[in-house]
Amino acid sequence: MKNRFVLILILSIIVLGAGGFLYFSNGPSADVMYRMDKVTRGDLQVVVTATGTLSAVRTVQVGTQVSGTIAKLYADFNSIVKKGQVVALIDPTFLQASVKDAQANLQRARAQANESKRAFNRAKTLLGKGLTSQADYDAAITAYESNSAVQKQAQAQLDRAEINLRYATIKAPIDGVVISRAVDVGQTVAASLSAPTIFTIANDLTKMQVQANVDEADIGKVQVGQEVKFTVDAYAEQPCQGVVSQIRLASVTVQNVVNYTVIIDVPNPELKLMPGMTATVTILVTKKENVLRVPTVALRFQPPAEQIEVRKDSSSQQDDSARTERGRQFMQRMQEGGGGQSSRQRGGDRAMARLWVRCKNNKLTAILIRPANIDGTFKEIVRGHVE
């Protein structure tokens, strides 16, 4: 009997606890909390961000047109060179031998041409006196013309050999600084299908450029002459200035994303910027100062229908159920017009948006505004009465 009483008592406690839990869990909900922000005045900027690489405005790769062994180097990394200055020398031994061989061939061809010329003159004289046949005269003419052509060919071979000998002395094509050296003394270079690179010379490092890759979604905002700010890791606290000078039409696909190369001219009077540095670029598209602005996230907010403030009729007082129904209908009309986003107004094609303001009773009411100049964080309020 006693055990039965204890069992009934335990079951009663369980039932009462479950009922209390259900009652309090289904009770009135807490007040809705909003994150509020103020409409302020400030500056707005529309920018395009990208990454790029620094390089000299003009860079020339100095190569060789003849094969051979590097005999001497007259320039090294960071050497300042002038146009026409000798920077390297290829061993000219074989090239000088080729010149001598071509000279000997030319002398032999000249001797043969002179002999055929004398034979032609004799045949011409004899033909005039009737002492030789026309066939012998024609053969003399043919031999003379053929040997003259052989002489010209030998002369061309000599010119080619002398040019190759001159190519063994490599000179700087421009004034500048050597930023790269690809060979050492004693190394053999072979100029078969392409000219091997020996030096890379940058024309003027006081004027550089950034080759930035801009996404196809942002390239339409970029124009020549726009101001640019960028930073490099070496001087992260010192932003640099530049100007967009060229937008190249050739596209570059990187990881299935189409990019376009934008050239940015950069002054470098202190020579702090070096070729090859990675630059984080910010291109200024639009800038406005001291405008009325609102956070962009505020224009994307959609309140529930029961939290919208609905004005009462002047003739009668509506009950809570009617107020909720009107709020639902008002919310439905808003959604049909574009929801919390911008909507098109009748009689015009300019986008409008709704800004929600909290009333004294913690309800929300909408104010129509016309936003513009989005910079990702704020929008400018072009039209609309905001208290």
C-alpha positions as a printed NumPy array, in Angstrom:
array([[   0.   ,    0.   ,    0.   ],
       [   2.818,    2.343,    0.91 ],
       [   4.725,    1.544,   -2.307],
       [   1.605,    2.26 ,   -4.329],
       [   1.261,    5.688,   -2.727],
       [   4.897,    6.556,   -3.5  ],
       [   4.434,    5.506,   -7.139],
       [   1.325,    7.703,   -7.514],
       [   3.217,   10.643,   -5.974],
       [   6.104,   10.277,   -8.428],
       [   3.771,   10.09 ,  -11.43 ],
       [   1.949,   13.219,  -10.234],
       [   5.207,   15.153,   -9.981],
       [   6.185,   14.095,  -13.518],
       [   2.81 ,   15.133,  -14.946],
       [   2.897,   18.522,  -13.198],
       [   6.479,   19.17 ,  -14.394],
       [   5.628,   18.336,  -18.006],
       [   2.554,   20.545,  -17.905],
       [   4.505,   23.464,  -16.475],
       [   7.171,   23.082,  -19.135],
       [   4.602,   23.076,  -21.934],
       [   2.809,   26.076,  -20.468],
       [   5.864,   28.243,  -20.146],
       [   7.332,   27.159,  -23.471],
       [   4.104,   28.098,  -25.308],
       [   3.628,   31.302,  -23.371],
       [   3.995,   34.833,  -24.694],
       [   7.159,   35.385,  -26.748],
       [   9.757,   37.929,  -25.86 ],
       [   9.809,   41.345,  -27.484],
       [  11.361,   41.54 ,  -30.957],
       [  14.837,   43.127,  -30.862],
       [  16.195,   45.135,  -33.812],
       [  19.696,   46.282,  -34.606],
       [  19.261,   49.976,  -35.273],
       [  21.547,   52.379,  -37.131],
       [  21.446,   56.09 ,  -37.921],
       [  21.207,   57.892,  -41.214],
       [  24.431,   59.898,  -41.335],
       [  26.415,   62.207,  -43.56 ],
       [  29.784,   61.201,  -44.926],
       [  31.844,   60.328,  -47.984],
       [  30.99 ,   57.597,  -50.47 ],
       [  33.42 ,   55.845,  -52.779],
       [  32.785,   53.305,  -55.5  ],
       [  35.975,   51.31 ,  -56.089],
       [  37.19 ,   48.272,  -58.014],
       [  39.775,   46.072,  -56.356],
       [  42.274,   43.841,  -58.133],
       [  45.786,   42.458,  -57.915],
       [  48.655,   43.003,  -60.308],
       [  52.389,   42.89 ,  -60.855],
       [  54.844,   45.765,  -61.065],
       [  57.085,   46.006,  -64.109],
       [  59.141,   48.552,  -65.978],
       [  57.376,   50.534,  -68.7  ],
       [  59.859,   49.249,  -71.286],
       [  61.799,   46.025,  -70.824],
       [  64.099,   44.565,  -73.502],
       [  65.49 ,   41.047,  -73.561],
       [  69.005,   41.072,  -74.999],
       [  69.879,   37.856,  -76.845],
       [  72.337,   36.526,  -79.389],
       [  71.846,   35.619,  -83.039],
       [  74.964,   33.443,  -83.262],
       [  75.99 ,   30.341,  -81.363],
       [  79.161,   30.034,  -79.359],
       [  80.775,   30.224,  -75.941],
       [  80.451,   33.294,  -73.754],
       [  83.994,   34.693,  -73.61 ],
       [  83.433,   37.849,  -71.539],
       [  80.628,   39.653,  -69.678],
       [  80.874,   43.39 ,  -69.255],
       [  77.645,   43.847,  -67.264],
       [  76.015,   42.203,  -64.271],
       [  72.869,   42.499,  -62.169],
       [  71.88 ,   46.133,  -61.466],
       [  74.508,   47.474,  -63.901],
       [  73.606,   50.783,  -65.518],
       [  74.247,   50.592,  -69.263],
       [  74.027,   53.   ,  -72.175],
       [  72.761,   52.369,  -75.67 ],
       [  75.534,   50.83 ,  -77.802],
       [  77.657,   49.788,  -74.82 ],
       [  79.302,   46.339,  -75.1  ],
       [  77.756,   44.027,  -72.499],
       [  79.015,   40.582,  -73.624],
       [  81.367,   38.899,  -76.067],
       [  80.993,   35.491,  -77.686],
       [  84.197,   33.618,  -78.581],
       [  84.856,   34.795,  -82.188],
       [  87.349,   32.064,  -83.192],
       [  85.035,   30.094,  -85.468],
       [  83.378,   33.232,  -86.786],
       [  86.735,   34.732,  -87.791],
       [  87.592,   31.491,  -89.573],
       [  84.288,   31.702,  -91.445],
       [  85.193,   35.213,  -92.576],
       [  88.57 ,   34.058,  -93.925],
       [  86.946,   31.147,  -95.724],
       [  84.41 ,   33.501,  -97.322],
       [  87.216,   35.861,  -98.385],
       [  89.052,   32.987, -100.101],
       [  85.893,   31.916, -101.925],
       [  85.385,   35.473, -103.086],
       [  88.917,   35.711, -104.471],
       [  88.482,   32.426, -106.383],
       [  85.126,   33.568, -107.793],
       [  86.611,   36.919, -108.804],
       [  89.478,   35.189, -110.649],
       [  87.073,   32.946, -112.53 ],
       [  84.914,   35.931, -113.426],
       [  87.938,   37.845, -114.763],
       [  89.054,   34.838, -116.836],
       [  85.6  ,   34.42 , -118.357],
       [  85.49 ,   38.139, -119.101],
       [  88.758,   37.97 , -121.035],
       [  87.496,   34.909, -122.946],
       [  84.305,   36.771, -123.787],
       [  86.253,   39.769, -125.114],
       [  88.394,   37.511, -127.359],
       [  85.324,   35.723, -128.695],
       [  83.706,   39.056, -129.444],
       [  86.741,   40.255, -131.402],
       [  87.056,   37.03 , -133.359],
       [  83.367,   37.024, -134.196],
       [  83.733,   40.531, -135.626],
       [  86.504,   39.302, -137.926],
       [  84.601,   36.144, -138.843],
       [  87.212,   33.874, -137.24 ],
       [  84.887,   32.125, -134.778],
       [  81.398,   30.735, -134.778],
       [  78.311,   32.185, -133.144],
       [  78.076,   29.126, -130.872],
       [  81.519,   29.77 , -129.398],
       [  80.582,   33.401, -128.807],
       [  77.353,   32.411, -127.023],
       [  79.237,   29.93 , -124.828],
       [  81.697,   32.671, -123.828],
       [  78.832,   35.006, -122.886],
       [  77.186,   32.284, -120.762],
       [  80.417,   31.479, -118.94 ],
       [  81.047,   35.164, -118.22 ],
       [  77.544,   35.759, -116.837],
       [  77.643,   32.584, -114.728],
       [  81.012,   33.435, -113.176],
       [  79.804,   36.974, -112.446],
       [  76.862,   35.521, -110.533],
       [  79.187,   33.2  , -108.599],
       [  81.287,   36.226, -107.64 ],
       [  78.229,   38.048, -106.28 ],
       [  77.247,   34.954, -104.316],
       [  80.708,   34.74 , -102.779],
       [  80.506,   38.428, -101.883],
       [  77.171,   37.813, -100.11 ],
       [  78.67 ,   34.93 ,  -98.136],
       [  81.516,   37.172,  -97.014],
       [  79.064,   39.883,  -95.929],
       [  77.091,   37.295,  -93.955],
       [  80.217,   36.01 ,  -92.229],
       [  81.292,   39.528,  -91.299],
       [  77.824,   40.313,  -89.906],
       [  77.903,   37.159,  -87.759],
       [  81.32 ,   38.203,  -86.497],
       [  79.909,   41.58 ,  -85.47 ],
       [  77.006,   39.809,  -83.73 ],
       [  79.565,   38.118,  -81.486],
       [  79.959,   41.493,  -79.782],
       [  76.665,   42.041,  -77.936],
       [  75.68 ,   45.64 ,  -77.248],
       [  72.921,   47.207,  -75.148],
       [  69.985,   48.267,  -77.37 ],
       [  68.671,   50.895,  -74.919],
       [  69.713,   52.943,  -71.905],
       [  68.679,   51.273,  -68.682],
       [  69.461,   48.934,  -65.814],
       [  70.235,   45.232,  -66.063],
       [  67.584,   43.464,  -63.999],
       [  68.419,   39.914,  -65.073],
       [  71.457,   37.943,  -66.315],
       [  70.854,   34.441,  -67.647],
       [  74.378,   33.235,  -68.579],
       [  77.881,   33.009,  -67.146],
       [  81.336,   33.136,  -68.691],
       [  82.17 ,   29.835,  -70.376],
       [  78.557,   28.892,  -70.982],
       [  77.622,   27.821,  -74.52 ],
       [  74.598,   29.393,  -76.146],
       [  72.908,   27.88 ,  -79.208],
       [  70.93 ,   30.192,  -81.48 ],
       [  69.137,   27.592,  -83.584],
       [  65.384,   28.256,  -83.601],
       [  65.261,   31.26 ,  -81.251],
       [  67.679,   33.772,  -79.817],
       [  68.692,   32.784,  -76.268],
       [  68.301,   35.568,  -73.702],
       [  71.485,   36.823,  -72.05 ],
       [  70.32 ,   40.007,  -70.273],
       [  67.037,   41.715,  -69.456],
       [  67.319,   45.494,  -69.407],
       [  64.692,   47.849,  -67.97 ],
       [  64.659,   51.24 ,  -69.627],
       [  63.785,   53.587,  -66.721],
       [  62.818,   52.373,  -63.25 ],
       [  61.7  ,   55.839,  -62.165],
       [  58.567,   55.245,  -64.266],
       [  56.876,   51.903,  -63.75 ],
       [  53.532,   50.283,  -64.415],
       [  51.186,   47.831,  -62.747],
       [  49.57 ,   45.148,  -64.876],
       [  46.355,   44.456,  -62.948],
       [  43.872,   41.673,  -63.721],
       [  40.313,   43.026,  -63.443],
       [  37.329,   40.689,  -63.429],
       [  34.892,   40.925,  -66.343],
       [  32.121,   41.922,  -63.918],
       [  34.046,   45.089,  -62.937],
       [  35.861,   45.993,  -66.155],
       [  32.91 ,   48.108,  -67.33 ],
       [  33.494,   50.524,  -64.429],
       [  37.163,   51.091,  -65.256],
       [  38.117,   53.977,  -67.545],
       [  41.369,   55.549,  -68.673],
       [  42.436,   58.406,  -66.393],
       [  40.923,   57.09 ,  -63.158],
       [  42.933,   57.459,  -59.962],
       [  44.443,   54.332,  -58.449],
       [  45.824,   53.513,  -55.029],
       [  47.812,   50.361,  -54.365],
       [  50.053,   48.8  ,  -51.784],
       [  52.877,   46.272,  -51.906],
       [  53.893,   43.948,  -49.111],
       [  57.284,   45.6  ,  -48.765],
       [  55.675,   48.963,  -47.914],
       [  52.267,   47.956,  -46.604],
       [  51.878,   51.177,  -44.588],
       [  52.761,   53.459,  -47.499],
       [  50.069,   53.441,  -50.219],
       [  51.212,   54.482,  -53.693],
       [  49.389,   56.49 ,  -56.346],
       [  48.84 ,   55.766,  -60.019],
       [  46.621,   56.461,  -63.03 ],
       [  44.884,   54.047,  -65.41 ],
       [  46.599,   54.473,  -68.799],
       [  45.334,   51.507,  -70.838],
       [  42.641,   48.82 ,  -70.847],
       [  43.75 ,   45.944,  -73.032],
       [  41.133,   44.164,  -75.116],
       [  42.764,   40.738,  -74.927],
       [  41.138,   38.603,  -72.228],
       [  42.959,   36.24 ,  -69.892],
       [  41.113,   33.284,  -68.342],
       [  42.314,   32.35 ,  -64.852],
       [  40.533,   29.435,  -63.14 ],
       [  37.507,   29.776,  -65.457],
       [  37.235,   33.509,  -64.66 ],
       [  37.672,   35.97 ,  -67.526],
       [  39.994,   38.863,  -66.658],
       [  41.237,   41.876,  -68.565],
       [  44.641,   43.502,  -68.148],
       [  44.561,   47.119,  -66.966],
       [  47.808,   49.107,  -67.234],
       [  48.427,   51.62 ,  -64.443],
       [  51.237,   54.183,  -64.737],
       [  53.159,   54.614,  -61.491],
       [  55.878,   57.181,  -60.67 ],
       [  58.85 ,   55.734,  -58.81 ],
       [  61.29 ,   58.62 ,  -58.167],
       [  62.779,   57.031,  -55.033],
       [  63.281,   53.626,  -56.75 ],
       [  61.557,   51.853,  -53.865],
       [  59.257,   49.855,  -56.109],
       [  60.929,   46.909,  -57.827],
       [  59.896,   44.841,  -60.857],
       [  57.943,   41.732,  -59.96 ],
       [  56.316,   43.038,  -56.762],
       [  52.682,   42.069,  -56.205],
       [  50.368,   45.071,  -55.877],
       [  46.922,   45.189,  -54.28 ],
       [  45.087,   47.729,  -56.43 ],
       [  42.073,   49.919,  -55.632],
       [  40.682,   51.824,  -58.635],
       [  38.531,   54.839,  -57.691],
       [  35.396,   54.833,  -59.866],
       [  33.228,   57.482,  -58.153],
       [  33.645,   59.656,  -55.09 ],
       [  31.105,   61.915,  -53.335],
       [  31.696,   63.968,  -50.219],
       [  29.33 ,   64.86 ,  -47.37 ],
       [  26.234,   63.09 ,  -48.692],
       [  23.281,   61.642,  -46.797],
       [  23.894,   57.899,  -46.563],
       [  22.286,   54.796,  -45.14 ],
       [  23.763,   51.319,  -44.574],
       [  23.07 ,   49.004,  -47.503],
       [  21.93 ,   46.206,  -45.209],
       [  19.072,   48.399,  -43.942],
       [  17.513,   48.41 ,  -47.421],
       [  17.521,   44.616,  -47.561],
       [  15.496,   44.168,  -44.363],
       [  12.021,   42.593,  -44.585],
       [  10.006,   42.765,  -41.363],
       [   7.214,   40.288,  -40.56 ],
       [   3.695,   41.509,  -41.272],
       [   2.678,   41.648,  -37.596],
       [   5.509,   44.093,  -36.855],
       [   4.373,   46.703,  -39.404],
       [   2.643,   49.795,  -38.086],
       [  -0.777,   50.224,  -39.736],
       [  -2.592,   53.544,  -39.405],
       [  -6.132,   53.474,  -37.979],
       [  -9.166,   54.703,  -39.836],
       [ -10.403,   58.085,  -38.73 ],
       [ -13.987,   56.812,  -38.43 ],
       [ -13.62 ,   53.739,  -36.239],
       [ -11.178,   51.811,  -34.094],
       [ -10.039,   48.513,  -35.541],
       [  -9.315,   45.49 ,  -33.458],
       [  -6.063,   43.527,  -33.395],
       [  -7.192,   40.91 ,  -35.883],
       [  -8.138,   43.522,  -38.493],
       [  -4.831,   45.333,  -37.917],
       [  -2.915,   42.135,  -38.5  ],
       [  -4.858,   41.452,  -41.694],
       [  -4.099,   44.917,  -43.029],
       [  -0.452,   44.468,  -42.184],
       [  -0.407,   41.158,  -44.045],
       [  -1.997,   42.742,  -47.122],
       [   0.438,   45.648,  -46.966],
       [   3.346,   43.217,  -46.782],
       [   1.988,   41.278,  -49.734],
       [   1.782,   44.472,  -51.806],
       [   5.369,   45.244,  -50.881],
       [   6.546,   41.823,  -51.966],
       [   4.739,   42.147,  -55.279],
       [   6.489,   45.491,  -55.771],
       [   9.941,   44.088,  -54.998],
       [   9.922,   43.327,  -51.236],
       [  12.649,   44.96 ,  -49.233],
       [  14.593,   45.578,  -52.424],
       [  14.068,   48.423,  -54.883],
       [  10.832,   48.653,  -56.919],
       [   9.775,   50.517,  -60.056],
       [   7.419,   53.438,  -59.58 ],
       [   4.551,   54.115,  -61.961],
       [   5.316,   56.775,  -64.514],
       [   9.091,   56.411,  -64.12 ],
       [  11.928,   53.941,  -64.383],
       [  14.088,   55.008,  -61.428],
       [  14.579,   52.484,  -58.646],
       [  13.078,   53.168,  -55.225],
       [  13.701,   51.379,  -51.948],
       [  12.022,   51.194,  -48.527],
       [  13.728,   52.286,  -45.355],
       [  12.133,   51.   ,  -42.145],
       [  11.802,   53.303,  -39.137],
       [  10.803,   52.227,  -35.631],
       [   7.804,   53.957,  -34.043],
       [   7.213,   54.655,  -30.365],
       [   5.215,   51.445,  -29.938],
       [   8.153,   49.427,  -31.295],
       [   6.339,   48.863,  -34.61 ],
       [   7.937,   49.582,  -37.989],
       [   6.844,   51.975,  -40.712],
       [   8.3  ,   52.312,  -44.236],
       [   9.768,   55.432,  -45.879],
       [  10.332,   55.471,  -49.639],
       [  13.765,   56.71 ,  -50.714],
       [  15.784,   56.721,  -53.906],
       [  19.298,   55.307,  -53.279],
       [  22.362,   55.619,  -55.491],
       [  26.126,   55.282,  -55.552],
       [  26.477,   52.027,  -53.721],
       [  29.953,   51.411,  -52.322],
       [  29.22 ,   48.026,  -50.761],
       [  28.579,   49.387,  -47.258],
       [  26.497,   52.543,  -47.752],
       [  24.07 ,   54.008,  -50.262],
       [  23.434,   57.668,  -50.92 ],
       [  19.884,   58.906,  -50.316],
       [  19.147,   60.927,  -53.443],
       [  15.454,   61.552,  -52.687],
       [  13.229,   60.906,  -49.731],
       [  12.248,   62.6  ,  -46.474],
       [  14.281,   61.119,  -43.644],
       [  13.931,   62.694,  -40.213]])
